[in-house]
Amino acid sequence: MTAPLGAALDSDHPLATANYVSLLMGLLRDGRLYDPVADKPFRNLAHFVDHVMDTEGRDATALLHCIAAMTSDTALAQYIRHELASRSHEDFPPTVTRLAELRITEAWMKPDPDGVGEQWVLELAGAGIRDHVLSLYVDHRFADALKFAAIVEQSAQHMMSDLFIPAAASTDFEQVPLDEAGAKCRHALAQYVVYQDEMKPLPNWPGQRDLVEMLLRSLPEGGQGYPERVRAPQENGLTLDEDVEDQVIREWVVEYYLSRNLPSVEALDAEEIFILEALITAALHYLDAYRPCWEPRIVQWLMTWFLPMVLDPETGPYDRGPAVLREFIRFWHAHHGIDYGTTLSALTVLKRHEPEYAALRHDPIIARRRSAAAKAGKGRD
């Protein structure tokens, strides 16, 4: 914000003014844009717009044009356009007066060879715009969140050539239907809002966020987005006080080991007990009280969320988690008379998600939840 808006208006870069206003809107959203009269932050975008409307001149009019195009508040946009109808804007470039016409016309995506994320190149078209692309990177480690975005003055083909890495030639760019690009990229932007505190700011990002959001709104609805992370099952409603639950857990641990014909309870393995206690706790809270079977959806949740979160990735229990779960499902189903077909379905889901379980060992999202749970536990102690 060190350069005046007039410098952006006079710049040779077509979207310099839109970039400037996008940054301004971001500062306002974060409570960092101050009202010079009241000497306190503007309350919201509408409050700032009213302040700008009280100002005559070229800069104020340019601000209003760009805000009307970028805001998702249709009522506010209409309010601004009513004001603009009474203002002169003949000397503005079309990239200011017709910014709302800027849109994405084609989309390409290239996945990383290691599966960490995806690089997107989205071709732009609009009044006064030639050879511009929106470059995005989606990070799968953050629930498919948008890690950064940048508008680049370059053709799509040149951009993809610059991003071409010979070692990763097997994962070249592929064209993606616009509705699918819209579903995935809008999801990524929404997830950025969730995980932005864990992402390092980059040049122009998140400064261009409002401009990027406007462009993504130009993509059609529909299409197939990223698969949602498995949701936690609903609790079964059974209530046990802590002492009773602890006693039940100990009884089931002993029952499990007796079923394996161990010579004595003293032969119990401490690491395996820890895993078993976690699994029995999950069983008491999530399995159906009348038919307590490990359904595929619950096994998937155990493998892709519960176990990676409760088991320390730096210790032996993490490696042993799937094996203990496999044997425990067999024991539990046999003890409760659950049919073989249901058991086989549960074990099939377990095997299918073992690679994902291993990959989640150092997943930053799960690590954050694990740390929060540990802090909450210490707080209760």
N, C-alpha and C positions, 0 to 999 in steps of 0.2 A: 504493500500500500504506500510505498515511498514515492511512486510516480503519480502525477495527477491524471485524472480521467481523460483530460484533453489529449495527453500523450498517447493514450490507447486509441482514441478516436482518430488521431492523425497517423497512427502506425501503418506500416505496410502489411502487417499481418491481419488478414481479414477478420479473425475471431478475437483480436486483442481486447476489444470492448466487452464482448460477451464473457471472456475469461475474467476480466476485471470485475464485472458485476457479479459473476458466479462466486468469486472470492469474497466479495462484499456480503453476499447473502449467507455464505458460510460463517463469516465472522458474526453476523447478526444472529444467526441460529445458535451460536455458541455463547451469546451474551457478551461479545467482545467489541461490539460496535456502539459507540457512545453518542447520545444526543448532546450536541454542543450547547444547547440552551439549558436543558435540565441537568446536565453533567451527570448523567447516569445512562446505563445501557437502554437502547430501544427495547420496548416490550416485545415486539414481534414485527413481522414484515409489514403488516398493514399500518402499524404505527410509523415505521420508517417511510412508507410510501406517502402518507399524509404530510410528513415533514418535507419530502422531496417536492410534492405538489405545491407547497408554499414558496418554492424557489423557481425563479425564471431562469432562462438561459439554456445553452446548448447541452451542458453536462447533465443537468437535471432531466431534460427531455430524453437524452440517450439512456439514462438510468431507467426511466419509466418504460421505454420500448423494450429493453432487455428483461426487466423484471416481469412485464406482462407476458413475454414469451416463455420464460423459464418457470414461473410459479405454477404449482399444481392446483392452486386455489382458483377455480374458474370464475367465481364471483369477484375476487380481487382483480383478476386479469381484465374482466369486463369493466370494472370501475376505472382501471388505469386507461383503457382504450377510450373510454368516454372523455377523459381528461385530455388524452393525446389528440383527439379530434379538433380541439381548439388551439393546438400548438403548431408552430411551424417546424418542419423537419425536412425541408427540401435539400439541405446540404449533407444529410446523413447518407452513408453507404447502405446498400440493401442488406448487408450482413447485420445491420442494426434494425432498420425499419421492417425487415422481412425475416428476422431471425426465427420466428415460429415456423417458417417453411423448411428449415434445415431438418433433414431426416436421414435415416439409415436406409440405404438402398440394396446393399448386399452384405453377406456375412460369411466369414470363414473361421474355422477353429482348428487348432493343432494341440493334441494332448501331449504332455510331457512324457518322455519314455519311461520315467520311473513312477508315473501315475500320481505325482504330487499335485499337479494342477493343469490348467488349460490356458493357452494363449489365444485370444480372439482378435481378429481384425475386421472392423466394420466400416464399410465404405460410406462416405457422406456425400450428400448432394443438397444444394440449396442456392438461393439467389446470391450471387457474388462469390460462390465457393467452387473451387476446382482443385482436384487432387488433395483431398483431405480424408483422413481416416481416424476412427476412434479405436485405440488399442487398449484392450483390457486383459488383465490376468486374474483368473479365478483360482483360488487356493482350496483344494479339497481338504486340507488339514484343518481348516476353519469352517467346516460345514458348508463348503462351496461358496465362501464369501469372496467378494471382490477385493483383491489385495491392492490393486492400483488401476488407474485409468488415465489415459493421456490422449489429447487430440493432437495429431501430427500432420504437418503440411507435407504430405507425401501421397503418392498413389498407392492403392491397395497392393498392387503387384510388387512395387518397389519395397513396400513395408514388409511383405511376406518374404521377399528375397533377403532383406536385411536380417530377418529373424531366423533364416534357414541355417541350421547347424548340421554339417555333414554327418556327425556321429549320430544324429537323431533323424536321419533321412527317412527312416521307416515310419516316422510319425509326421508326415507332411501335412500341410493345411488341406482341409476338405471344406467345400462349400456347405453351408447349413441353411435350411429353410428359414425365412425370416420369423415365422411364428415360433419355431423352436428356439431361435436365437433370443427372441423376446422373453420367452418363458424362463430360459436359463439365466440370461443377463440381469433381468429384473430381480430374480431370486437372489443372485449374487450381490446386487446392490443392497437389497433388504438385509442380507446377512452381514454385510459390512457394518451396518448400523449397530448390530449386536456385538461384533468383535472388534470394533475400531480401536478400543483401548489397548488391544494387544498387537496392533499393527503400526509399524513405523511410518510416519508421514513421509511423502516423497515430493519432489518438485511438481507443483501443480495438483498434487493429490493430498488431501481431499479438496483442494481449492476449486477444482472444476466439477465438484459433485453435482451442483444444481444444473449445470449445463449438460452433464452426462445423463442425469435423470430425465431431462427434457428430451434428449435424443432417444433414450430407451422407451419413452412413451410413444415415440413414432412407430415402433415396431408393432405388428398386429398381435392381437390376443390369440390364445390357443397355444398349440404346440406342447411338446413334452418337456417338462423342466427336470431338474435334478431330483433323484429319488430322495424322499424324506428320510432322515435318520429314524430308526425304529423308536416308537413311543413306548414309554414305560406302561406295563399293564396296570389295570385298575386293581386296587387292593381289594381283598375278598371280604372285608368288613369284620373279620374275626378280631376280637380284642382279648389280649392276655396281658396281665401286669408283668412288669419286668422280671420279678422273681420267678413267676410261673413259666414265662417264656424261656428264661435261662435254664430252668430245670428240664423243660421239654427238649431243648436243644441238646443238653448233656445226655438225656436218655436216648435220643435218636443217634447220637454219635456212638454210644456204646452198642446200640442195636446194630448199627452198620458194621462195626468191627466184629461183633459176635457172628454176624452172617458170613464173615470171611474166615471163620474158624481160627482166629488168632488165639494163642495160648492164654493170653491175659490182657486185661485192659491196659496194663502198664506197657504193653508193646505198641501203644498208639504212637503215631508219628506226629510231632507237634505242628509241622508245616501243613500236613494233610488235615489235621483237626481244624486249623484256622480256616481252610477252604471249606470244609464240611459245615462248620458253624455258619459261614456266610450263606451257603446253599440252603441250609435248613431254615435260616432266618427268612430267606426269600420264599421258601415253600410255605411257611406259616403265614406270610403276608399276602401272597399272590396266587397260590393254587386254590382251585375250587374246593370248598369244604366237603362237598358230596362226592365228587369224583376227582381226587387230587392227582391229576396227571400233569406231566410236563408237556404242555402243548407246544407246537412248533414256534408260535409267535413269542412265547415266554423264553424258550431256549435261544431264539435269535436275540432277544433283549439281553439275556444273560451273557451271551458271547460277544455282543457288540457294544455293551454299555456297562452292565452291572459288574461282571467280573473284572474287566479292565479298570474299572474305577475303584473297586475295593481291594484289589491285590497290588502289592508294591511291585512295580516293574523291575526293580533292581534286585529282587530276591527270588528264591527258588519257587515259591508258591505260584508266581505268574506263569512259569513254564509248565507247572503241573496242573494248572486250573482245568483245561479241557479234559485231561485224562481222568481227573477225580470226578468231574461232572458226568462223564460218560459212565463210569462205574456206579455213581450214585443214582443216576436215572434208572439203570437196570435194577439196582437194589430196591429203590423206592417203588417202582412199578410192580415188581414181583411181590413186595410186601403188601401192596394195596390191591392186588388182583387186576392190574391194568393189562389189557390185551397186548399181544405181541405186535400187532400192526401199529398201535399208537406208540409203543416203545421204539419201533423201527423208524417211524416218522421223526420222532424227537432226535434220535441218534443221527439220522440223515442230515437234519438241519444243523446239528452240532458240527458234523464233519465239513459241511459246505462253508461254514463261517470260521473255521480254524485259521485260514490265511488272513482273514480280516482281523481276527483276534490278535494274531502275532503283529500285524501292522499297526494296531492301536496301542502298542506298548508305550510309545512316547508321543501319542497324539496330544497336541497342545490343548485341545478342548477338554478332553478327559482329564488331563493333568490339572487343569484349572479347577474342574469339579472335584477332583480327588483332594486337592489342597484345601478347597473351601470346606469339604466335609471333615477333613482332619482338624481344621481350625474350629469348626462348630463343635466337634467332639471334645476338644481341649477346653472350650468355653463351658461346656456342660460339666466337665470334671471339676 
